[in-house]
């Protein structure tokens, strides 16, 4: 099975960062994709485990691909579509795209492609959206995550650990509820790529207890060698490790989430304008479009040409990963072992093996369908293309009887 846990050093070398995307922008794209899956899944009534599975697929996918190559919202829709089938809560692809309309801008929504055969017409507009992009993306996603579809989540471990804690039931209930909320929000981070779900559940229970000023002093199965309650389940977990996980979740609340995220692929980083004199940036947007001052045109960095987009050419879907571009390996047909010199060749699909014929290797059925590669026949034996030797006594020495009333005719050979 593949290892889906990475160190912080590996997380600083993702394909997006190597593709000249800033680390802050990559984190924002991950948050937006995860939040998009949560919002769409919640609106469609999917279970929490289905939504969490889709988010994990999303994070794992972008450990192998860049946000410049694959738009995050198409990938997120594909992850939710695949997670629904894996968790046995399937939803139609067109329903996922239709629900996503409420959380995307018109330009972002049009990135799903156009196919008149599979089009979905909406009463509020004339856009025709299709499922072609998502269905194509599903094959790339399966190839990327190596068909490892089963995912564990911290929710089950949270409930398991909470049943073993002792103390005030009201405080325990409040602590568990807060820890559950922390797990929901941790999906917008990369914790699922760093630690196992057991450790994440323990860390968020620890964080919830600290915020609620509730310390667990007794638990089920406590012994003298267990100094902390999580030692019963996972050993050698330091408090420093738990606090590092807690800080990653708390940092999420200090980062604002934009209401209308930008499109991907991302733009080049733009520095904020310098403020000079008495002029300053407005504290709030203007109430009317007319009151807004026109923005000056953006100047490209020195030495960088302005890219041009040819709208006459049709859009081409992103290329599949290198694994999918390689031609498939042709299957190797099974070759029968050579028979003894005294035995003719038998075709296994029409006749059984004779007593002295060597049986096929273990695991190979006695009847083979399709083309069979026969070894070269030994000298003096029958070639493979001819039928086997007739059995003695076959066909029986019978000839048809003459009809009644017709005299028999005897043919006599005349010799000179």
C-alpha positions in Angstrom: 0.0 0.0 0.0 1.3 3.5 -0.7 2.4 5.8 2.1 0.2 8.9 2.2 2.0 10.7 5.1 4.6 13.3 4.3 7.0 15.3 6.4 6.9 19.1 6.5 10.0 19.2 4.3 8.1 17.2 1.6 5.1 19.5 1.9 7.4 22.4 1.0 8.3 20.7 -2.3 4.9 20.0 -3.8 4.4 20.3 -7.6 2.5 23.6 -7.2 5.4 25.1 -5.3 7.9 23.8 -7.9 5.6 25.4 -10.5 6.3 28.9 -9.0 3.2 29.1 -6.9 3.6 30.8 -3.6 3.1 28.7 -0.5 0.4 31.0 0.8 -1.5 30.8 -2.5 -1.3 27.0 -2.5 -2.6 26.8 1.0 -5.5 29.1 0.0 -6.3 26.9 -3.0 -6.3 23.9 -0.8 -8.7 25.6 1.7 -11.0 26.7 -1.1 -11.1 23.3 -2.7 -11.8 21.6 0.7 -14.5 24.2 1.6 -16.1 23.7 -1.8 -16.4 20.0 -1.2 -17.8 20.6 2.3 -20.4 23.1 1.0 -21.5 21.0 -2.0 -21.6 17.8 0.0 -23.6 19.4 2.8 -26.1 20.9 0.4 -26.6 17.5 -1.2 -27.2 15.8 2.1 -24.1 13.6 2.0 -22.7 12.0 5.2 -19.7 13.5 6.9 -17.5 10.5 6.1 -18.2 10.9 2.4 -17.3 14.6 2.5 -14.1 13.8 4.4 -13.1 11.1 2.0 -13.5 13.5 -0.9 -11.3 16.1 0.8 -8.6 13.6 1.5 -8.6 12.6 -2.2 -8.3 16.3 -3.1 -5.2 16.8 -0.8 -3.6 13.6 -2.1 -4.1 14.5 -5.7 -2.2 17.8 -5.4 0.8 16.1 -3.9 1.4 14.8 -7.5 0.0 17.6 -9.7 0.0 21.4 -9.8 -2.8 23.8 -9.4 -1.7 25.4 -12.7 -2.4 22.1 -14.6 -5.7 21.0 -13.0 -8.3 23.6 -11.9 -9.2 23.0 -8.2 -13.0 23.1 -8.6 -13.2 20.5 -11.3 -10.9 18.3 -9.2 -13.0 18.9 -6.1 -16.2 17.9 -7.9 -14.5 14.8 -9.2 -13.2 13.9 -5.7 -16.7 14.3 -4.2 -18.2 12.2 -7.1 -15.7 9.4 -6.5 -16.1 9.5 -2.7 -19.8 9.1 -3.0 -19.4 5.9 -4.9 -16.7 4.6 -2.5 -18.7 5.4 0.7 -21.9 3.9 -0.9 -23.7 7.3 -1.1 -23.5 7.9 -4.8 -24.7 11.1 -6.5 -25.1 11.8 -10.2 -22.3 13.8 -11.7 -24.7 16.3 -13.3 -26.3 16.8 -9.9 -23.0 17.7 -8.3 -22.2 20.1 -11.1 -25.7 21.6 -10.7 -25.3 22.1 -7.0 -21.8 23.6 -7.5 -23.4 26.4 -9.5 -24.4 28.2 -6.2 -20.8 28.3 -5.0 -19.0 29.4 -8.1 -18.9 32.4 -10.3 -20.1 32.3 -13.9 -16.5 32.1 -15.2 -15.6 29.4 -12.8 -18.7 27.4 -13.6 -18.1 27.6 -17.4 -14.7 25.8 -16.8 -16.5 22.5 -16.5 -16.8 22.4 -20.4 -19.6 22.2 -22.9 -21.2 19.2 -24.5 -24.7 19.6 -26.2 -25.4 15.9 -25.9 -25.0 15.9 -22.1 -26.1 19.5 -21.6 -28.1 20.7 -18.7 -30.1 23.9 -19.4 -30.9 26.2 -16.5 -33.8 28.5 -16.4 -31.7 31.5 -15.2 -29.2 31.4 -18.0 -28.1 29.9 -21.3 -25.0 28.1 -20.2 -24.7 24.5 -21.1 -22.6 22.5 -18.7 -21.5 18.9 -19.1 -20.0 16.1 -17.1 -17.2 15.4 -19.6 -14.5 17.2 -17.7 -15.4 15.5 -14.4 -15.6 12.1 -15.9 -12.3 12.6 -17.6 -10.8 13.8 -14.4 -12.0 10.7 -12.5 -9.7 8.5 -14.5 -6.8 10.7 -13.8 -7.7 10.8 -10.1 -7.9 7.1 -9.8 -4.5 6.7 -11.5 -3.0 9.3 -9.3 -4.1 7.9 -5.9 -3.1 4.4 -7.2 -6.7 3.1 -6.6 -6.2 3.3 -2.8 -9.8 4.2 -2.1 -10.3 3.3 1.6 -9.6 6.2 3.9 -9.9 6.4 7.7 -11.0 9.5 9.5 -10.6 10.9 13.0 -14.4 10.9 13.7 -14.5 7.2 14.7 -11.5 7.5 16.9 -12.9 10.6 18.6 -16.1 8.7 19.6 -14.0 5.7 20.7 -11.7 7.7 22.9 -14.6 9.8 24.4 -16.4 6.7 25.7 -13.3 5.8 27.8 -12.9 9.2 29.5 -14.3 9.8 32.9 -15.5 13.0 34.5 -18.4 15.4 34.3 -20.7 14.3 31.5 -21.8 17.8 30.6 -18.2 19.0 30.3 -17.2 15.8 28.4 -20.1 16.3 26.0 -19.1 19.9 25.4 -15.5 18.9 24.9 -16.3 16.2 22.4 -18.6 18.5 20.4 -15.9 21.1 20.1 -13.4 18.5 19.1 -15.8 17.3 16.4 -15.9 20.8 15.0 -12.2 21.0 15.0 -12.0 17.8 13.0 -14.4 19.3 10.4 -12.2 22.4 10.1 -9.0 20.4 10.0 -10.0 19.1 6.6 -9.0 22.5 5.2 -5.4 21.9 6.4 -2.9 19.3 5.4 -3.1 17.4 8.7 -4.5 14.4 6.8 -1.2 14.3 4.9 1.0 14.5 8.0 -0.5 12.3 10.7 -2.7 9.3 11.2 -6.3 9.9 12.1 -5.7 8.5 15.6 -3.1 11.1 16.4 -5.2 13.9 14.9 -8.2 12.9 17.1 -6.1 12.8 20.2 -4.6 16.3 19.5 -8.0 17.9 18.9 -9.4 16.3 22.1 -6.4 17.8 23.8 -7.1 21.2 22.2 -10.7 21.1 23.1 -9.9 20.2 26.7 -7.5 23.2 27.0 -10.1 25.6 25.6 -12.8 24.3 27.9 -10.4 24.2 30.9 -11.2 20.6 31.4 -8.4 18.2 32.3 -9.0 14.5 32.0 -7.7 12.8 35.2 -9.3 9.4 35.0 -10.1 7.0 32.2 -11.0 3.4 31.5 -8.0 1.0 31.6 -5.7 3.3 33.5 -2.6 1.6 34.9 0.5 2.8 36.7 2.5 3.1 33.5 -0.1 5.3 31.8 0.6 8.9 32.8 -1.8 10.4 30.2 -5.1 9.1 28.9 -3.8 8.7 25.3 -1.0 6.4 26.4 -3.7 3.6 26.5 -4.2 3.9 22.8 -1.0 5.4 21.2 2.4 5.4 23.0 5.3 7.9 22.7 3.2 10.9 21.8 4.7 14.1 23.2 2.8 17.2 24.2 5.0 19.2 21.8 3.6 17.1 18.9 0.0 17.6 20.0 0.6 21.4 20.4 2.0 21.6 16.9 -1.1 20.0 15.5 -3.3 22.3 17.6 -1.4 25.4 16.2 -2.0 24.3 12.6 -5.8 24.2 13.3 -5.8 27.5 15.2 -3.9 29.2 12.4 -6.8 28.3 10.1 -9.1 30.7 12.1 -6.7 33.6 11.8 -6.6 33.3 8.0 -9.6 35.0 6.2 -11.4 33.0 3.6 -12.4 35.1 0.5 -16.1 35.0 -0.5 -15.3 35.0 -4.2 -12.0 33.1 -4.8 -10.0 33.8 -7.8 -9.9 31.5 -10.8 -7.2 28.9 -11.4 -4.6 28.7 -12.9 -3.3 31.4 -10.6 -2.0 34.7 -11.7 1.5 36.0 -11.1 2.0 37.5 -7.7 1.1 41.2 -7.6 2.6 43.4 -4.9 0.2 45.8 -3.1 0.5 49.4 -4.3 2.5 51.9 -2.3 0.6 54.5 -0.4 2.0 58.0 -0.4 0.7 61.4 0.8 -2.8 61.7 2.2 -4.2 59.0 -0.1 -5.1 55.7 1.4 -7.0 52.5 0.5 -10.8 52.6 1.2 -11.8 50.7 4.3 -14.9 49.3 2.5 -16.0 48.8 -1.1 -18.1 51.6 -2.7 -21.9 51.2 -2.6 -22.4 51.7 -6.4 -20.2 50.8 -9.3 -20.1 54.4 -10.5 -18.5 55.6 -7.3 -15.5 53.2 -7.8 -12.5 54.8 -9.4 -11.1 53.0 -12.5 -8.1 50.8 -11.8 -4.9 51.5 -13.6 -3.8 48.8 -16.1 -1.5 46.2 -14.7 2.1 46.3 -16.0 3.8 43.0 -16.4 7.2 42.4 -14.7 10.3 43.5 -16.6 11.4 40.9 -19.1 8.1 39.0 -19.0 6.0 39.0 -22.3 2.3 39.4 -22.1 0.7 36.1 -23.0 -2.0 36.1 -25.7 -5.0 33.8 -25.8 -6.3 32.5 -29.1 -10.1 32.1 -28.6 -10.5 30.5 -32.1 -8.8 27.3 -31.0 -11.0 24.8 -29.0 -10.0 24.1 -25.4 -8.0 21.0 -24.9 -8.4 19.0 -21.7 -5.3 18.7 -19.5 -3.0 15.8 -20.4 -3.1 12.7 -18.2 -0.2 11.8 -15.9 2.8 10.0 -17.3 1.5 6.7 -16.0 -1.6 6.9 -18.3 0.4 7.9 -21.4 2.4 4.7 -21.5 0.9 2.0 -23.7 -0.6 -0.9 -21.7 1.4 -4.0 -21.4 0.0 -6.8 -23.7 -1.0 -9.9 -21.8 1.3 -12.9 -22.1 -0.7 -15.9 -23.3 -0.3 -19.2 -21.6 1.9 -21.7 -23.5 1.1 -25.4 -23.0 4.0 -27.7 -22.1 5.2 -30.1 -24.8 3.5 -33.5 -24.8 5.3 -36.8 -24.8 6.6 -37.9 -28.2 4.1 -40.8 -28.3 1.0 -38.6 -27.7 -0.7 -36.3 -30.2 -1.5 -32.7 -29.6 -4.9 -32.1 -27.9 -6.8 -28.9 -28.0 -7.9 -28.2 -24.4 -11.1 -26.4 -25.4 -12.5 -29.5 -27.2 -11.0 -32.6 -25.5 -9.9 -33.7 -22.1 -6.3 -34.4 -21.4 -5.3 -38.1 -21.9 -4.0 -40.0 -19.0 -0.3 -39.5 -19.9 -0.7 -35.9 -20.9 1.0 -33.5 -18.4 -1.6 -31.3 -16.6 -1.4 -27.5 -16.8 0.4 -25.6 -14.1 -1.4 -24.8 -10.8 -3.8 -21.9 -11.1 -4.5 -22.4 -14.9 -8.0 -23.7 -15.8 -8.1 -26.9 -17.8 -10.0 -25.3 -20.5 -8.3 -22.3 -22.1 -10.3 -19.8 -24.2 -8.7 -17.6 -26.9 -5.5 -18.1 -28.9 -3.1 -20.7 -27.5 0.5 -20.8 -28.3 1.6 -24.4 -28.9 5.2 -25.5 -28.8 6.8 -26.8 -32.0 5.8 -30.5 -32.6 8.5 -33.1 -32.2 9.7 -34.9 -35.4 7.3 -37.5 -36.7 4.3 -36.2 -34.8 1.1 -34.7 -36.1 1.2 -30.9 -36.7 -1.0 -28.8 -34.4 -3.3 -27.6 -37.1 -4.7 -31.1 -38.0 -7.4 -32.9 -36.0 -6.4 -35.6 -33.5 -6.1 -39.2 -34.5 -9.5 -41.0 -34.7 -10.2 -43.5 -32.0 -10.2 -47.2 -32.9 -13.6 -48.4 -34.1 -14.7 -44.9 -35.1 -16.6 -44.4 -37.4 -18.6 -47.7 -37.1 -18.5 -50.0 -40.1 -22.0 -49.1 -41.3 -23.3 -48.0 -44.7 -26.7 -46.7 -45.6 -29.4 -49.2 -46.6 -30.9 -49.1 -50.1 -34.5 -47.8 -50.3 -37.2 -50.4 -50.6 -37.9 -51.5 -54.1 -34.6 -50.3 -55.5 -32.3 -53.1 -56.6 -28.8 -53.1 -55.2 -26.0 -52.3 -57.6 -22.7 -54.1 -57.3 -19.7 -52.3 -58.8 -17.0 -54.5 -60.2 -13.5 -53.3 -60.9 -12.4 -54.2 -64.5 -8.8 -54.9 -65.0 -7.1 -55.2 -68.4 
